[in-house]
Amino acid sequence: MPMGHKPLDPAASTPRYQEHRTGLAGAAAPFRAGSMARNRDTGNAASPTSHLSFDATSKTECGISQSSSLTAGAANMMAHSVRPNALTDELVEIISGFSVENDKSITVEEQKDAVMQFYSSECQEVKLSLKIFYRWVNTAWELAKSPILPLWTLCKLQESLSTSLYPPNRVVVSAFTGSKTVHQKDARQFKLLRDCASKGLRNQHYARVNQFDVASRLDGLIEKFRILNNEPLADALQNRLNELRDQGTKSAPEILSFFLHLSDKPVEKTRLADLELLKPSVPPPPLTWAEIIADDPLNEEGVWDEVEFGTGSNSEESVSFDEEQSSDDSTPPSNPTQDARNLPELYDASDAALEMARNTMDEITQAQFWRQSGSEIVVITELQAIREVLLMLRGIPSSLFQVDKYDKVHSLRAYRIAQTSRSAFHDILDGFARTGTILAQLRGWTKQRYEQVLPQACQASVERRLWQFDGSIAEIDESFVTRTGSTVIVSILELENRVQYLTEPLSSVATTIQPDRHTAGLDFLNRLYERLCYLTMEGSDGTTLSYHYALYQKPFEVYLRPIVRWMQSGKLLDNPHSPIRLADQHCDLGRMWSDRFKLVPNELEHPAIPMRKVFIIGKCVRMLEELGYNNMHPAVDFRPPAEFSKERFEAVINRWVDSCAAPVITLQEHLRNSAHGQALWKSLDLLDGPYLSELAIRSIDGGDRYVLAELTRIRTGAPWLIRNIMREHNVHLCIYNALLPLYRAKTTLQRLSASTRSDKLALRQRLLWFVDTLLTYMTMDVLKPTLLQARTRLRQATDIDAMATVFAQLVTRLETQLLLQTTLRPITTAMASLLDLPLALSHVWETDVTVDELGNEYVRLLTFVTHGIQSISRDGEQTWGLLAEKLGWGCT
Amino acid sequence: MPAADDSKRKAARETIDILHEISTLLNTHLDRQSLSYCVSLIENGVNPEALANVIKDLRQHNPQQRSDNGL
């Protein structure tokens, strides 16, 4: 196609650029001619590929070749950012080829897809041009959806548009015709539009817009305005045109030409005022304080004084009310404040007055039955009676009832209703009065002031129920007041039933807690708990039980709080009545377990709570804190069971306390594994080893001052944790004391020289045997098993209390088995005497006592001891029996 | 850049305002919305005379809509 393209240069001379801007001149026109020819030649068949070799390198220099007409256009468009006008018939042809003749309706999407597919292999520049193109299509699409151009008239649009030489119109047409969503209703219309479109393209006989022509026409119009003495209009138009020119809009000439085509006798019809209507109305500037103050300065006297409200008395019997009621409505309200004198000037209250019929006033006056004073009984309607009862039940003063200072409600005899007899009515009222009394007492109870949290929680719990009750009563009241359309039966007997139903749970609560006796706090809780247990036993219906249970839960939770705090952190609240109290705050750490806190059993405490366990847990927490473990255990919340039954509730409590017992376990772990714990075992190990024996031996010669100090050190030097277990028992000392005489005797005997007389020797032997037997007994039969048992028990102990008990038991056992008990004094004295014999023997040559005498003494004492032990062993320790047996051998 | 976009939008709005005023002065019976659509069409290549004829035709066909839509 020999189109003589000169390479287009963006900086080229303006006219050419303009031509391109309008899109008609230059590249487009020759295209069209050629393409039209092509159209005729080739019909609808599109063979686009041959035209599409795009020369990527040349942008401004369009490839001047037959094949590049399309691409040249695209390139131009890109270069100058012109509209998709530059896409030529080529594109159009391609698209049209899809649609009309084949009677297929294709959607915009399909068209787009087709084109996109087609161009997908091409480079970005072409795609860009397509983007712009599609944007245009979408704009046209939007236009199609607008109500301004209803679709059914679009055929006209298509016709006209397609007669112009803009190929994209064709796409617009196809787009409009193709989509079903645009116009679903009329298939015939579609066909029509399509036909228009296909026709339209062949006819292109609109001239392009000549901007000079446009300008001259506009000038002519302005002249006309001036000639016809419409200077302002002319000026307005001229100004606007100038502004438009300054804006530099691209298609200004086209738009103006469009206006000129559309304009409808502006010379005659245009009014300048219309221009003003265009402007959106500016809202009046908001009122500012400055303006208000300028208008009405607030510096009058008395404007800023305090206003006293409510000085008028509100009592029903007040005279002022009557006055107001009877006076004309149009007088302004009496206003005690000073600035009232300004008001009548500013506004007249009669403006606000409503017209009211005279008899309405009378009706109202009559309806206020309580005003009717007199000795006779006033007749009131049943509705009035009902509403008075409802007032009373809600604790509001009412005219039919009177509440005395003990919160007892009395019904007044001054009224009756027409339908029933006086006595019947009064009976009904008395019934209500009894109910009212219960409620009034409950209300009075909830209003008392308590300092502690627990009573307050109890009150709050009851108060909530009272509010719920009030709400129900208010609903009943409301049903009488509002006219909802459904009929409401006005019956005081029916009200009686309903009220009874509503108050039943509350009266049950009232009997439980006996508000006239001012119980709150623990007493309240306990009574309620008893009631709950009773109700479950009785098997009463679920609602009463659940009502009471709901009432119980929150105060119970408040009650648990100090317990939780104790178990969590070992801290106590400052409550002198709590069962867990601080005994000796500054006691030594070694006695912390036993002495710092004390548990005072309190009958009022909840029976289900295992106070001892709780006590232990708290103490463990404190001890762990001293050991350096801090806040290791997360809090476990108490979750009450959903339904109440005594067993379940108590089981839940126990489970909960057990679940909080982690500190106890931690402490035991610590005792088993840590250095503290090791100290305990070590000190126990000292007991049955040779340590004590050595000490005893040492002390014989060296005096026991050192040894005693050593033994005390074992005890006091132990870590404080261990001291808490061992407490005041000094096991070591105890055993030492038992062993010492034996070792002393033994040493003495051993030091007796062998070169003595045979009878002395014999006695020595016997004494030695005795001492050895005792020693063996102590170490083998007593210490070893006892200590073993103690060790096992200590390891198994669950808490420090248990361990301390084991220790204490160890000591007692040792004392018992070592015959150190005071009850066995005769035997122990005899044994002591026996053990003195060796010393006597060693000094026999100094004294008068002969060996024989000593020998006799020995036999006597031994027999006594043996028999003694034998006798006690029958009822007592097994080990005594062993000892007795052994000693028995010596008696023979 | 948002500032550039803002100024562009502002300029566009001003242009439409001016065009609206001109069209009112020329008594074209176009409301602002229609005007902006037509401007858009024209900017995208629709022939102004063609469009004007179409609109005249539409108005002829829908005289009742005239008052509603300001066509």
Interface residues (C-beta under 8 A of the other chain):
Chain A: G23 R83 P84 N85 W136 T139 A140 E142 L143 S146 P147 I148 L149 P150 T153 K156 L157 S160 L161 T163 S164 Y166 P168 N169 Y206 A207 R208 V209 L221 L233 A236 L237 R240 L241 E243 L244 Q247 T249 K250 S251 E254 I255 L256 S257 F258 F259 L260 H261 L262 S263 D264 K265 P266 K269 T270 D274 L275 L278
Chain B: A11 E14 T15 I18 L19 H20 E21 I22 S23 T24 L25 L26 N27 T28 H29 L30 Q33 S34 Y37 C38 V39 S40 L41 I42 E43 N44 G45 V46 N47 P48 E49 A50 L51 A52 N53 V54 I55 K56 D57 L58 H61 N62 Q65 N69 L71
